[in-house]
Amino acid sequence: MSLYVPEWVRGAITDTHSAEWTATLWPVNGDGPITLPITAGSLRQDADAWPRWTADVSLGDLNLAPSGLDSAVLPFGARLTLDYTIANSSGDEFTLRPAPVLLVDTVDVGRGRSVGMTITASDPSLAISTDAYAVPSSLPSTVRTVSPAIAYLIRRTFPSAVIDDRVNSTAYVGNGFSVDGDPWSSIESLADSIGADCYVDTADRFVIAPGPAIGTPTDRLATGPGGTVVGTRSRVLRGYNRIALVFRDAAGRVVVGRWADTSGGPLDVGGPYGRVTYVESRDREATPTEANLAAERLARRYAGKVRDVEVEAVGAPWILAGDTVEVVLPNGSDSLIVTSVEHDLTGTGPSRYVFRTDTVGPA
């Protein structure tokens, strides 16, 4: 999932280099594109939230403040792109776009003690989420399995959307499935029910992919000489050791998929920790075997997650949520999955990486 960068780029962030973010506004009134003068801001990617991508871009003056409904900077169809350029001391330069095209959703103008404006933008899942159903609605009779159901809900808002389906699920949705209100919420539920994620990637595709698992690290964040880490935080929390997912069968009867930690470790359901159960309903049909498999898949994401690791490091915008990264701290190293990333758009501050792990070390 990590974005391609030349190898010298990874080395550059451990040495003297320059980094610059460029925010470009693409209005719908015929003006532009407009390069925005960034004075502050952030780009966030969070695999546990939707929209998955959000950005705040602050401008130090009011030259672009909207003065009417035909102004360029308005949340009525305008788009925002963010590009990152890095250069090393030898003069090598590389630019990448580490986020999809974002939809402008808020323009906040301050004219009091704080003068300036902030533009907030989110990925296109926002448009699907707000393209809500007025009443609970069934899908067309030709849409009966998970992957086609997700594709239908995406293309209801974006008919020409490019969908990269890496799952091609034929799991049966059932005649009783309906969408009530937010279509993206239904997309998330359908993806979760098969152990998958659905999100917009940096190439502006809607991706349906298996939930991330620990793999070979694509990058390394380390403290000490040659490292880029400037700060860390670790939090141990009371994690789930049981999963219960509620489905229904073809006759409408309740089917519960179950998973429990019986490893004999500190989170074993029969031990002193007790039972900490995550329960969720799935509005689709499943057999008992399918329901248990779904609970087991969800356990890989939610159950036993007892520790958050937060790292502040020199920005590396090619690292994405879902990537496996080797984190090297004074007390040891671990391969962890990135769950969220936040970049400082001024290019001067560190980036924040959050990892979720089911281990308790290193601290």
NULUMVEX-949212 format. One line per 4 residues: number of its first residue (from 1); for each residue x, y, z of C-alpha. Coordinates in pm, 1 decimal. Layout:
<atoms>
NUM	X:Y:Z ~ ... $
</atoms>
This chain:
<atoms>
1	0.0:0.0:0.0 ~ 295.0:233.2:64.6 ~ 334.7:485.7:-216.7 ~ 634.9:461.9:-447.0 $
5	924.7:695.3:-376.6 ~ 1286.0:666.9:-497.1 ~ 1515.8:511.8:-239.6 ~ 1705.9:837.7:-196.6 $
9	1387.5:995.8:-58.7 ~ 1376.9:756.0:236.7 ~ 1738.6:842.8:307.7 ~ 1678.6:1215.9:268.0 $
13	1443.6:1243.2:565.6 ~ 1722.2:1117.7:793.7 ~ 1952.1:1398.2:675.1 ~ 1936.7:1759.1:561.9 $
17	1642.0:1808.8:326.3 ~ 1360.5:2047.8:241.1 ~ 991.6:1961.8:227.5 ~ 700.5:2164.1:93.7 $
21	327.9:2101.8:65.7 ~ 126.8:2262.3:-213.7 ~ -250.5:2301.9:-179.9 ~ -440.0:2367.5:-502.4 $
25	-804.7:2467.4:-516.7 ~ -1008.8:2366.2:-822.1 ~ -1319.6:2592.1:-825.8 ~ -1638.6:2529.1:-1020.5 $
29	-1694.3:2894.4:-1120.4 ~ -1433.4:2892.1:-1398.0 ~ -1154.8:3053.3:-1193.9 ~ -835.1:2872.5:-1115.5 $
33	-675.9:2645.4:-1039.9 ~ -565.7:2849.9:-740.1 ~ -252.2:2777.1:-537.6 ~ -337.7:2841.5:-175.0 $
37	-87.5:3021.5:53.9 ~ -69.1:2773.8:344.1 ~ 4.8:2924.7:685.5 ~ -109.0:2622.9:889.5 $
41	-295.6:2299.4:836.4 ~ -297.4:1923.2:847.1 ~ -376.7:1619.2:634.3 ~ -523.0:1322.3:821.5 $
45	-581.2:963.6:715.9 ~ -767.2:743.1:965.6 ~ -860.1:383.7:882.5 ~ -1111.6:375.1:1169.5 $
49	-1314.1:675.6:1052.5 ~ -1501.3:803.9:754.2 ~ -1432.3:1006.8:560.3 ~ -1095.1:833.2:575.3 $
53	-911.7:1143.2:449.0 ~ -963.3:1497.5:579.5 ~ -758.9:1816.3:548.9 ~ -758.9:2162.2:704.6 $
57	-578.7:2438.2:516.9 ~ -543.3:2775.4:691.1 ~ -466.3:3095.6:500.6 ~ -318.2:3401.8:669.1 $
61	-526.6:3663.7:489.7 ~ -873.0:3715.8:348.1 ~ -783.2:3771.2:-18.5 ~ -971.6:3454.4:-115.0 $
65	-1260.1:3498.3:129.2 ~ -1592.2:3438.5:-50.2 ~ -1788.4:3753.4:-128.1 ~ -2085.1:3595.4:-303.8 $
69	-2232.2:3269.1:-428.6 ~ -2015.3:3285.1:-741.5 ~ -1687.3:3308.1:-547.2 ~ -1413.9:3054.3:-612.7 $
73	-1367.2:2933.8:-254.6 ~ -1702.7:2782.0:-165.7 ~ -1804.1:2428.8:-59.1 ~ -2039.3:2384.7:-355.6 $
77	-1838.4:2151.1:-577.0 ~ -1484.4:2287.3:-537.3 ~ -1203.2:2032.9:-507.5 ~ -870.3:2043.4:-326.5 $
81	-547.2:1861.9:-411.1 ~ -237.7:1830.7:-192.8 ~ 111.6:1763.9:-327.9 ~ 433.3:1703.8:-135.6 $
85	777.2:1793.5:-272.1 ~ 1102.0:1684.4:-109.6 ~ 1456.1:1782.7:-207.8 ~ 1789.4:1666.7:-67.8 $
89	2118.1:1852.7:-29.3 ~ 2238.1:1719.1:-367.0 ~ 1954.1:1893.2:-550.8 ~ 1744.7:1581.5:-619.6 $
93	1371.3:1659.1:-608.6 ~ 1062.3:1439.6:-601.9 ~ 690.4:1521.3:-584.6 ~ 404.3:1289.3:-492.0 $
97	34.1:1327.5:-425.5 ~ -29.3:1141.3:-98.8 ~ -407.8:1188.8:-84.7 ~ -703.8:1159.1:-321.0 $
101	-877.8:1463.4:-465.7 ~ -1074.5:1608.1:-173.3 ~ -1415.3:1776.9:-169.0 ~ -1427.0:2119.5:-3.1 $
105	-1692.5:2097.8:266.5 ~ -1634.9:2400.3:493.0 ~ -1493.4:2751.3:451.8 ~ -1442.8:2927.2:785.9 $
109	-1363.6:3300.2:770.4 ~ -1249.0:3498.5:1075.5 ~ -1258.1:3878.5:1081.8 ~ -1228.7:3948.2:1453.9 $
113	-928.9:3904.0:1681.0 ~ -820.4:3614.6:1462.0 ~ -806.5:3717.3:1097.2 ~ -781.4:3449.5:831.7 $
117	-968.3:3159.0:682.1 ~ -959.0:2781.0:698.7 ~ -1070.7:2544.2:425.0 ~ -1176.0:2193.7:531.0 $
121	-1198.6:1913.5:274.9 ~ -1274.4:1540.5:280.6 ~ -1253.1:1244.9:44.2 ~ -1545.8:1154.6:-186.0 $
125	-1695.7:909.3:64.7 ~ -1841.9:1226.3:216.4 ~ -2058.7:1278.2:-93.6 ~ -2186.6:920.0:-75.0 $
129	-2257.2:955.9:296.9 ~ -2460.8:1274.4:246.6 ~ -2646.6:1134.1:-56.4 ~ -2880.5:982.9:199.9 $
133	-3190.0:768.9:153.4 ~ -3505.4:944.0:276.3 ~ -3665.7:615.6:387.7 ~ -3530.7:260.6:436.1 $
137	-3482.0:125.3:84.4 ~ -3405.2:-215.1:-63.9 ~ -3138.9:-269.6:-326.8 ~ -3237.6:-370.6:-682.0 $
141	-3336.5:-735.1:-724.0 ~ -3021.4:-796.3:-930.3 ~ -2794.6:-694.0:-639.1 ~ -2778.4:-986.5:-398.4 $
145	-2414.5:-1024.7:-292.2 ~ -2173.9:-803.7:-99.4 ~ -1935.4:-679.1:-369.4 ~ -2210.4:-581.4:-617.3 $
149	-2405.4:-418.3:-331.9 ~ -2107.6:-199.1:-238.7 ~ -2047.7:-113.2:-604.5 ~ -2414.9:-20.8:-649.3 $
153	-2409.5:216.4:-351.4 ~ -2090.3:383.3:-475.5 ~ -2214.3:426.3:-832.4 ~ -2551.6:555.5:-715.0 $
157	-2362.0:877.7:-630.8 ~ -2065.0:846.4:-870.2 ~ -2183.8:658.5:-1183.6 ~ -1836.3:657.4:-1341.5 $
161	-1645.0:565.4:-1023.9 ~ -1343.2:337.9:-1066.9 ~ -1379.4:47.5:-822.9 ~ -1079.5:-170.7:-740.0 $
165	-1243.6:-478.4:-588.3 ~ -976.6:-707.8:-443.4 ~ -1230.4:-926.9:-264.7 ~ -1505.5:-1001.1:-521.0 $
169	-1729.1:-1127.1:-243.0 ~ -2020.5:-1352.5:-335.1 ~ -2148.6:-1356.7:24.9 ~ -2527.2:-1335.9:6.6 $
173	-2686.8:-1011.0:125.1 ~ -3044.6:-1140.8:130.6 ~ -3386.5:-1009.8:40.9 ~ -3431.5:-827.6:371.1 $
177	-3129.7:-601.4:337.0 ~ -3211.8:-231.4:323.4 ~ -3026.9:99.0:339.3 ~ -3154.2:340.7:601.7 $
181	-3018.5:694.2:570.6 ~ -2639.7:702.9:522.1 ~ -2526.0:480.0:229.8 ~ -2160.0:490.7:335.5 $
185	-2256.0:348.1:673.7 ~ -2411.0:53.4:486.8 ~ -2096.9:18.1:274.6 ~ -1884.8:4.4:590.4 $
189	-2116.3:-255.9:744.1 ~ -2111.7:-473.1:431.1 ~ -1731.4:-454.4:409.3 ~ -1691.1:-532.0:779.8 $
193	-1916.0:-836.1:744.4 ~ -1661.7:-999.9:511.2 ~ -1349.8:-877.2:692.2 ~ -1278.0:-607.1:434.9 $
197	-1225.2:-231.4:414.4 ~ -1371.1:10.3:161.4 ~ -1196.4:342.4:107.4 ~ -1080.1:595.6:-150.9 $
201	-711.9:558.0:-238.6 ~ -457.9:813.4:-357.9 ~ -539.7:729.9:-722.3 ~ -905.6:830.5:-659.5 $
205	-1028.3:471.5:-682.5 ~ -1281.2:316.4:-447.7 ~ -1098.0:14.6:-308.2 ~ -1257.6:-294.7:-153.3 $
209	-974.3:-489.6:9.1 ~ -918.6:-744.5:286.9 ~ -849.7:-587.5:624.0 ~ -478.0:-529.0:674.4 $
213	-264.5:-792.1:844.2 ~ 90.4:-770.3:973.3 ~ 325.8:-817.5:680.6 ~ 677.7:-734.6:577.3 $
217	755.1:-379.2:691.6 ~ 759.8:-125.9:409.1 ~ 926.5:143.5:620.4 ~ 1112.4:196.0:945.8 $
221	1060.9:459.1:1215.9 ~ 1340.2:461.6:1470.4 ~ 1486.2:661.9:1755.9 ~ 1855.8:733.2:1792.3 $
225	2126.6:800.9:1532.6 ~ 1993.9:781.4:1178.9 ~ 1637.6:768.8:1307.2 ~ 1353.4:1011.7:1240.2 $
229	1142.4:968.2:1556.2 ~ 1120.2:1280.0:1775.7 ~ 860.5:1163.6:2028.2 ~ 653.4:862.2:2133.9 $
233	352.1:777.7:2344.4 ~ 213.6:437.3:2441.4 ~ -124.5:356.8:2593.8 ~ -236.9:17.7:2726.3 $
237	-614.0:-21.7:2728.2 ~ -883.0:-273.1:2814.8 ~ -923.1:-458.2:2486.0 ~ -1194.7:-694.4:2364.2 $
241	-1151.4:-1067.9:2412.6 ~ -1486.6:-1173.3:2266.1 ~ -1669.1:-1087.6:1943.8 ~ -2040.0:-1145.5:1874.9 $
245	-2178.4:-1056.6:1531.1 ~ -2553.5:-1086.4:1482.7 ~ -2678.2:-1195.2:1138.3 ~ -2997.5:-1362.9:1018.1 $
249	-3061.6:-1673.0:811.9 ~ -3280.7:-1711.4:502.8 ~ -3586.4:-1754.5:724.8 ~ -3513.0:-1436.4:917.7 $
253	-3394.4:-1614.7:1232.0 ~ -3106.8:-1475.5:1438.4 ~ -2761.5:-1620.6:1369.1 ~ -2477.6:-1519.2:1601.5 $
257	-2115.5:-1550.1:1495.1 ~ -1879.0:-1585.8:1788.3 ~ -1508.6:-1563.9:1861.8 ~ -1331.6:-1571.8:2198.7 $
261	-973.1:-1557.9:2321.8 ~ -892.9:-1901.1:2462.9 ~ -516.1:-1868.8:2419.4 ~ -433.8:-1903.2:2787.8 $
265	-277.4:-1556.5:2779.8 ~ -366.0:-1251.0:2989.6 ~ -683.5:-1182.1:2785.8 ~ -821.6:-1538.1:2801.8 $
269	-1198.4:-1527.9:2860.2 ~ -1162.7:-1784.1:3139.7 ~ -892.7:-1589.8:3325.0 ~ -893.5:-1304.9:3577.6 $
273	-940.2:-1047.0:3300.9 ~ -1298.6:-1162.7:3253.8 ~ -1510.4:-1112.7:2942.6 ~ -1496.6:-789.3:2741.1 $
277	-1734.3:-834.0:2449.1 ~ -1777.4:-640.6:2125.7 ~ -2129.5:-683.4:1982.1 ~ -2257.0:-557.2:1647.8 $
281	-2546.2:-638.1:1413.6 ~ -2506.5:-708.6:1043.6 ~ -2805.7:-650.9:818.0 ~ -2741.6:-948.3:589.7 $
285	-2793.5:-1322.4:575.2 ~ -2530.4:-1571.5:688.1 ~ -2500.7:-1936.2:782.8 ~ -2356.8:-2018.9:1128.1 $
289	-2025.3:-2107.4:963.4 ~ -2014.5:-1776.7:772.9 ~ -2110.7:-1583.8:1086.8 ~ -1833.5:-1742.5:1294.4 $
293	-1580.7:-1674.3:1019.0 ~ -1688.4:-1309.0:1007.3 ~ -1646.3:-1282.5:1385.7 ~ -1299.4:-1434.6:1360.1 $
297	-1201.4:-1188.9:1086.3 ~ -1327.4:-893.9:1287.3 ~ -1130.5:-1018.9:1587.2 ~ -811.5:-959.2:1391.5 $
301	-904.5:-590.0:1379.9 ~ -1078.8:-523.5:1711.1 ~ -1026.4:-805.7:1958.5 ~ -721.0:-824.9:2177.4 $
305	-604.5:-477.2:2075.1 ~ -463.4:-370.5:2405.8 ~ -205.4:-110.5:2314.2 ~ -186.6:207.3:2108.1 $
309	153.0:331.6:1998.6 ~ 181.7:694.2:1885.0 ~ 498.0:814.4:1714.7 ~ 597.7:1165.0:1609.6 $
313	856.1:1156.6:1333.8 ~ 987.4:1346.5:1034.8 ~ 712.9:1344.8:771.0 ~ 703.9:1048.0:533.8 $
317	377.0:1098.0:339.8 ~ 426.2:777.7:141.0 ~ 336.6:576.1:453.2 ~ -36.0:497.2:446.5 $
321	-290.0:356.2:690.5 ~ -275.0:-22.2:663.4 ~ 100.5:-33.0:602.5 ~ 322.5:-246.8:822.4 $
325	607.0:-38.6:965.9 ~ 898.9:-145.1:1182.8 ~ 896.0:76.5:1491.2 ~ 1229.1:84.9:1674.9 $
329	1215.1:236.0:2025.6 ~ 1469.3:236.6:2308.9 ~ 1315.4:-73.4:2467.7 ~ 1297.0:-281.7:2149.3 $
333	1134.8:-306.6:1809.0 ~ 803.3:-429.6:1671.2 ~ 629.2:-455.8:1334.7 ~ 301.6:-265.8:1364.3 $
337	10.3:-169.6:1138.9 ~ -54.2:201.1:1083.7 ~ -410.5:298.7:1172.9 ~ -385.8:674.9:1127.5 $
341	-144.8:940.7:1004.8 ~ -147.1:1319.3:1041.6 ~ 89.0:1548.7:849.9 ~ 174.4:1911.7:919.4 $
345	108.8:2100.1:593.4 ~ 361.7:2371.4:672.2 ~ 634.6:2110.2:626.2 ~ 809.5:2226.7:943.6 $
349	649.6:2010.4:1213.9 ~ 664.6:1633.9:1263.3 ~ 401.3:1391.6:1141.9 ~ 199.1:1179.6:1384.7 $
353	161.5:805.8:1328.1 ~ -72.8:590.4:1535.8 ~ -33.0:212.8:1547.2 ~ -258.6:-49.1:1701.3 $
357	-110.6:-373.7:1827.2 ~ -218.2:-678.1:2027.7 ~ 118.5:-699.7:2198.8 ~ 237.3:-509.6:2504.9 $
361	594.5:-431.0:2400.4 ~ 805.3:-241.7:2334.8 ~ 688.0:40.9:2561.2 $
</atoms>
